[in-house]
């Protein structure tokens, strides 16, 4: 078994559910930080108790809204993790944070505890859009959050934005990209809105109150972001992610190269190079199990021949680094290159272009089929 160099910790708490979100969350007005940190210590003991202490390169607190743990909660969580897991010098420690939680004091406390990267959920700079999304912050809070992060010495911060909003929602995507650039982030993550059934948005959609963004708007906004961010010095290094040179997310990049990672907390996934496992999603059940010293495992799977090929192809095509191709695949690759969907280095590597990324699922399925036939 490969020891993980990367650890993901899921912190499920949110103040309310955003209109589009189907993540595994626990809505809490008052966050039970001490209860959660104690339970996470139990899971660490259960899962890592008889192993050597791992040394890890990246630690990522995702959610949910990890910043809702506040100053003391994040500090206690990091101390708990460090009792079993060593962070190598220069390790990337990311905290997902909502703007309203990033106060001057919190940012300083997180930095002192070891957080050196923030992933800030901005989503839009239009206040009426933020209200429609059920976000708990306004546009001004995003700028204040960035100011506090920088004042605390956290210069490595990413902003999340959502594009391709439904028809009828008045929003200038171009303006949102410009407002984000004015805040000088080192990284941006851009996600096209999808309508998930068990969400407020899903219900509005099924009642006919909203209509999904047409494909043309999705494509135009994706391509606008690619061009504008490239001109501002960002590398579009993965279908949804843009980073300044040297500021790519090291944690997320590990997922895309198939590296082993550990996952802790409700719904967290872990992978050892062959086997993937994931925890129960409901906070109450995860808490019950780890408190009773039971493994919070929900399900697991092994990567075998076919699904390993599918995963390698999909992950490779997501990234600018691309994928090695074999001689029997070159005829298919030529079609993609001629269409402007991919580049080929003339040796053995292809990478999708932004036009190719707009067809990612179909192209990955196509190449997987070709690859599994020889
Ligand atoms: S803050 Fe994030 S995780 Fe929580 S409901 Fe909103 S989108 Fe989902």
Boltz pocket constraint, residues with backbone or C-beta under 6 A from the ligand:
constraints:
  - pocket:
      binder: B
      contacts: [[A, 13], [A, 14], [A, 15], [A, 16], [A, 17], [A, 18], [A, 21], [A, 22], [A, 23], [A, 25], [A, 63], [A, 64], [A, 65], [A, 98], [A, 121]]
      max_distance: 6.0
